[in-house]
Amino acid sequence: MHTQNSSLIIATLLANLSACLLFSPQVHSAESTSQDAAIRYIPKAVAVSLEKNQIPKEAISISVVEIELERPGKVKAKTELDWRSKQAMNPASTMKLITTLTGLDMLGPQYRWRTNIYTDGFIRQGILKGNLYLQGTGDPKLVPEELAKMMKAIQNLGIQKIDGNLFFDRSAYAPSVMEHNTIDGESLRAYNVPPDPLLYAFRTLAFQLSKSRTADFIDISYTPPLSQLKVINQMQLVNQSCDSWKSNIRFNLDPEGDRAITNRLITAQFSGSFPNTCKGVNYNVVALDANTFLTQGFTAAWELAGGTWTQAPTGKSATVPLAARMLLQFEGIPLADDVQDINKYSNNVMARQLMLTLALEKMGKPASTENGELVIQSWLKGLGLQFPELVIENGSGLSRNEAISAEHMNQLLVVARNLSVAETFYNSLPIAGTDGTMRNRLMAHLRKFLHLKKKPEARIKTGSLADVRAISGYVMSKSGKMYAVTSFINHPNAWRGLDAHDQLLSWLLDDGPEPKHAR
């Protein structure tokens, strides 16, 4: 489902290699000795911030490249700033840029995941006499709205009642990638959800807590709807600030009865105190196994659509029988929309599933992270990009092992401007002061430009782990110059490095890379 022939793109890029330094923005002429010295510095405001926050200069790497698109197929790139840019660093979630750009270019922005539904029975007088088999291919955004569309599609087949059970076929993925391993031991946190070919609603229960508008008690709602979930609310309102609302909440999710039964009653008990100053907060938890979550989610969606069951299903894992026939091939949202979520909101499991989809589409099932890495490395090589220090563990950046240099991440950003998916990729990045993980960043600085007809902007993917802070993306300066910028901080005090990165971006918005600014 490519939007443009890949070999043609590669041929065009390679043809322009010598003319525009597309793949080697670090290359300099013989007279570059003094130029090299001029670009190897840290902007003064950034250096001051690093010193103030006790982050040594040896813990940060920075690459800034000015990009000019002279005409379609020809990008001119000039390195403006290089501070330890060749050093392999942990990039945290900026690694998603590699995964999403590869996915967009290889699969195409209109690529859609398919969830196949089979049956071993027959339809008679509005009743499906037989079992349903759901076979997933890794749709990362099979959410309640999409499941409601699936229910409608099933009903359009003439089915109003199901007399059978649910079975889930996850053979698209190797078992190893579905293991729930974490780097921080926080297995109940949504950012640690493991990949699943039949991932539903990120396998996350999202509770919304707020003070009732009509009385002094707490309203608790949740999504997605589950068929056997009961909320027990024992919360007390207190007159406190909303800043630390979570610290006084006690939560317990208690499946009643046999844990092997997926349609058992589940109680979600909230107790403790809740500040009356909170307008509304989200409490997210991953505490149910994949089969229970999907069984109860599917059951609730079917009933909300007006469908009925002869007997409540007890969903189980199974491969689709050879004799089963396909009822429906349900297609999810376009990849371009998924990439927006991955980059703007730094969704880890969506990024991981995109990498596995590359493996599935290009190398067949079962998809593995190893095959996903092979596909990405092959794509990079096809574009003439050689990143010997690159380490890809899962493609999301949620890793202690993933690594890349700031120089090579910037090379990727330069190359991206010449691909057919350039604008789709660019538009997927968080906008400083506007949305995503950059929503509350640089707001004061951006107010300086409100009087300008064409306002500067920063489209930046962020990344954070313990000991890591990272930024990578594009800055359009106040004079209209475009810069690719990447900076990584790897240090125990990295959590203090947000200001240094904001100073770097502010400097670029103000047309920082000028000779007079060099230090």
N, C-alpha and C positions, 0 to 999 in steps of 0.2 A: 504493500500500500504506500509506496514511495511517491512523494510529490515531485521528485526530480530524479533522473537517472544518476545513481551514486557514482558510477565510473566517469560520467561526464563532469560531475562536480570535481572529482579528484583530478581529472586531466586538466581542467581549467585552473585549479589551484596550483598544480605543479608547473604549468606553463608560465605562471606569473611569479614563480619563486624568485628568480634572479632579479627581476625588475623591481619588486616591491618589498623584498626582505620579509615576506609574509610569515615564514616559519622561523625566522631568526632575528627578531627585533633587537637582540643583544649585539649583533654584528656591527663592528665599527671599522672605519678606515684606518690607514697608517698614522694619520694625524690625531688619532683618538686618545693618545696617552693623557693629554691634558683634559680632554673631554671625559674620559673615564673618571678622573679625579673629581671633576665637576659634578658628576651624577652620583658619586658614592658619598652620600651624606644623609643626615636625618634632618628634616625641616625643624627649625628652632622650636616652634610650639609643640611639636611631637616630642622632641628631646626633653623639653622642660617637663612635659607630662610624665614621661617615663621616669625621670629622676624623682619627681614628686611622689610617684606611686611605687618607687623602689623596684623598678623593672630594669635590669641592665640592658644596655644597647645590644649586647651579644644574644639577647633572648628574642629579638624581633628581626623579622625579615620583611623587606618592602620592595616592591617592583611597581613602577609607574611607566606606562608606555602611552605616548600620544598616538591616536589612530586617525588616519585620514582616508576616507573612501573616495579615491580619485574618480573611479567609474566602476560600474558593476564588474566584479571579477578581479579588481585590483585594489588592494589595501596597502597603504603606506604606513609603516610603523616606526616610531622613533623612541628609543629609551630615554626617559627624562630623569629617572631616579632609580638607583640600584643600591640597596643596602642589604648585603648578605642574601641576595635573591636566589643564589644557586644552592643554598643550604636546604637539604631535605627537612621538612617540618611536618608536624601533625596538623592537618588543615581543618579538623572537626567537620562541621556540616557543609563547608564550602566544597567538599568532595562531591556533593550532589550536583554541582555544575558539570562535572565530567559525565556522570550518569545520565542526566537529563538531556544534555546536548547530544550525546551518542544516541539516546533513544529517539529524539526528535529527528535526527538526520537519517538513522537507519530504518526506523519504522514509519516515519512520516507523522505530521501533526494530527492527521485524521484517523490514525490507527485506533481501533477499539478492541478491548478485551471481550472475550466471549464466555458466557456461562451456559453450558449445554444441559438441557433437561431431557432425560430419557424416561421411558416407562417399560415395564415388563407386562403391562396389562392392556386394557381397552376402555374406550369411552362409550357408555350407553345411557341414554336418557339423563344426561347431565352429570353422571357419576363416573369417575375414573376408578375402574375396578383393577387395582394394581398399585405397585410401588412407584414412587418418584425417585429418580437418581439424579443428583446434581453433580455435574463434572465441571470443576473450575479450571481456569487458565491463569488465575492470579489477578483478576480485576481489583485494583487497589482502592477503588471507591464504590464498592457495592454498599451503599448506605440506604436508610429507610426509604428515601424518595425513589431510588432506583428499584428497590425491592417491590415497592408499590406498583411500579410500571410492569415488573415481571408478573405480579399477580394478575394484573389486567390482561396481559398477554396470554396467560394460562386460561383465564376465563373466556377469552375470545376463541379458544379452541372448543368451547362448548362444555367446559367443566365447571360445575358448581359445588360438587362434593367429591372428596377424596376418600376412597376406601382402600387404604394401604399405608405403608410406612415411608419414611424418608431415609435415603442413603446418600452418603457424601463420598465422592471420588476425588481424592487429592493426589492422584498419580502424576500430575504435571510436575511436581517438585520432588527432589530427592529428600528422603526423610531427615537428613542431617540439617537442612536449612530451616526446618520447622521446629527444631529443638529450641526451647526457651532458655537461651543462655544470655546473661547480661554482663556488662563490664562494671556495674556498680551494685549488684545485688538487689536492685529495686524492681523486682519482677511484677509488681502490681501497678507500675507506672505506665501510662499510655505510650510514652516514647520508646519503651522496650518491647512492644508487641512483636512477636516473631512473624515471619512471612507465612502465608497460608493461601493456597490456590483458591480457597473459598472464604477468603477474609470478608467478614460482614461487620460493617460499622466500626472498623479498626479493633474489633473485639473489646470495645471499651464501653462501659456503662457511664454515661455522663449525667450526673444529678445536678439539677439547678435549685439552689437554695436562695430564698428571698423572704423578706418580711411581708406578711399579708397586707394588702391595701385596706382591708376592711376591719381587721382585728389585730390584737397583739399576739400573733403566733407566726410560725415559720411555714411557708409553703415549700413543699419539696416535690418536684416533678423530675422525670428522667426520660432519656432517649438512649437507644431505640426501644420501642415497645417490646416487652417479653411476655409470653403467655402465662407464666407462672411466677411472676415477681410481685411480692407484697412489701410495701414500704411501711416501716414502723417508725413513727416520728415522736421521739421523746426529748426533743430539743427545747431549751429554755432561752428566751430573749434576754439579753443583758445590755446595759448602757455602756458600751465600750467602742473604741475605735475599730474600724474594719481592717486595719493593717495586718493583724495577725489572726484573722478569723479562723484559719484552719487548725491552729494549735490547740483549740479548746473543743474540737469535734471528735467524738468517738464513733467509729463506724465498724459495723460487723455484717458480713454477708454470710448467711447461714443456709446452705442447701439442706433441706429436710429429707430424711430417708436415705435410700440407697444411692450412693454417689454415681453409680453406673447408669442410673436411669436419668435420661436427659430431660424428661418432662416433669421432674419433681418440683415441688413448691420451694421457692427461694424467698427468704426474708432479708430485706436490707434494713438494718436497724441503725438509726441515728440517735445519739444522745450527747449530752454535754451542753455547751452554751454557744449562742450565735449573736453577734453584735447587731443591735437594732439600727446601726448606721450603714449597714451593708445594703446596697440597692439590689444586688443579685450577683451570685458567684457560682462558679462551676466546680464540682467535686467529681473528678474522673477516676475510675478504678478499673483495673483488669483483674478479675477474680474468678471468672468462669472458664471452664475448658471450652475448646473450640466447638465441639459437637453440641454441647448444651446451649451455648450462646446462639449458634445458628439454628438449631432446632426450635428453640423458643422464639427466636426472631422471625423465622419463616412462618411458624404457626400463628403468631400474632398478626403478621402482615396479611396472611390468607384470611383470617377471621375479620380483620378490619376492612378487607375488600368485599366482605359479604359471603365468603366461602365457608364451607363447613367440613367436618371430618366425621367419618363413621366412628373412629376411635382416635384419640390424641396420639400423634406420632411419637415414637421414641427413636430419634435420629441415630444412625450408626454409620461407621466407616465401611465402605465397600467399593470395589471397582465395578464399573458398569458391565453387566452381563453381555456377552456377545449377541444374545438373542434379543436384547432390548432395542427398542426403536426410539429415534429422537422425536420428541414432541416440540421442542422449541430451542432455538439458539438465540439467547438474549445478549445484546450488545450493550456495553457500558458507555460512559461518556468519552469524548475524544481525548487522545493522549495530550493534546495541547492544554486542555483544561486540567488534566491531572498534574502536568508539569507546573502549572500555576500554583497548585496547592503544595507541591513538593518544595518549590523554591521560596515562595512567599512565606509559608508557614513552617518550613523545615520539617516536613513529615518524614520520619525515618523509615517506617515500614513501607510507605508508598515508594520511596526511592529504592529500597531493597527489592521490592517486587518488580520494579521496572528493570533492574539489572537482571533479575531472574527471567523476565520476559525476553530480554535480548538473547539469553541462553536458550530459552525454549523455542523461539522463532528461528534462530540461526543454527542451532545444534541439536534440536529435538529434546524429547523428554526422557528421563526426568531432569529438570533444570537444576543446576548446581551453581554455587557462587564461583567455583573454579572456572566453569564454562562461561559464566557471565564476564569474568575478568578477561578470558581469552578473546571474547568478542570485542570488548572495549579496546584491548591492546591492539587487536587487528585493525580496528577502525582508526585508531591513532596512527598506526603505521601507514595505513592507506592515505592518510592526509600528510604524510611526511614528517610526523611528529615523533621524536625519540625522547622518551622520558625515562631514563634508566633508573632513577630513584623512586619512581612511582610504585606505591604499594596499595592495592585495592583489596580490602577484606570483605566488605559487604556493599560498597557503593553509596552508603548513606553518611559516612563520617562518624557514625557512632562506634568508634573503634580506637583502641590505643595503638594500633599497628599501622593504620593507613598513613601514607606520607606522600608528599609532592613538594616541589620547590615553588616559591612565589614566581620565579621567572617562567617556569613551565605552565603554571596556572594562567599567567598573563598571556603566554603564547596561545593557549587554548581560547582565551577571550578574543584575541586578535583574529584567529582563524574563524571563529564563530561569525564575525562580521561579514565574511565572504560566502557563507552557506545560504542555501535557499530558506533555511529556518531562522535566519538571523533575527528578524523582528519578533517572531514567536518566542524565541529564547530570551531576547532583551526584555520583552514585556512580562516575562514570568518572574523577573527579579523584584524583590521588595523595593519600594520607593521611599526614600528617606522623608520622614515627616508625614507620610501618607498611609502606608499599609504594611501588612506582614510584620516581620521581625524588625523592620526599620521604622515602624509607625511613630514611635516616640523619640527617634534619634534626629539630631540636627535641627530641631524645630526652631530654636532661637536664632540660629545662624541663617536659616532659610528665610526668616522674616525680613532680612536685609534686602531681599531681592523682590519683594512684593510689588515694587514700583516698575519693575522691568516688564516689557511686553512679552519677551521670550525668557522665561525663568530657567535658571540652571537646575539640574536635578542630579541625584545620585541613585543609581539602581544597583543595590548592593546585596549580595548573599552573605549572611552572617554565619558564624560557627562558634560554638562554645562547648567545652568540656572542662572538667576540673583540670587546671594547669594549661588550658588552651583558650585563646580568643583569636578569631580570624574574620577577615573581610575580603571579599573578592567581587568585582563587578565593574560597572562603568560609571564615570562621572562626566556630565556635560557641564562645562564651566560657564561662568557668566559671559565670557566672550564667544561662546559657542564651540570651544574645543572639546573633543572627546578624548577621555583618558581611560585606559584599562588600568585598574589598580588592584593589587593583591598585597595583603600584609598578614603575617602570622606571628603570634606571640606564644611561645612555649616556655612557661615558667610557673613556679608555684604562685606567683603574684599576678598571673595573667588575668584573673578576675577583676583586677584593678585597671586593666588595659583598655577598657571601653573608651575612656576619655582620649587616650593617645590616638586611637583609630578615628575618633570623631574629629580630632584636630587635623589629622591627615586628610580626611575627606573635606573638611572646611577649607583647608589650604588649597586643595584642588578646585573646589567650587570658585575660589577667588583667583584662579589662574596662577597658582603658586609656582609652578615650574618655570621660573624666569631666572636668568643669570644672577640678578641682584639678590635673589633669595637664597643662593647657595651659601652653606656654612661649612 
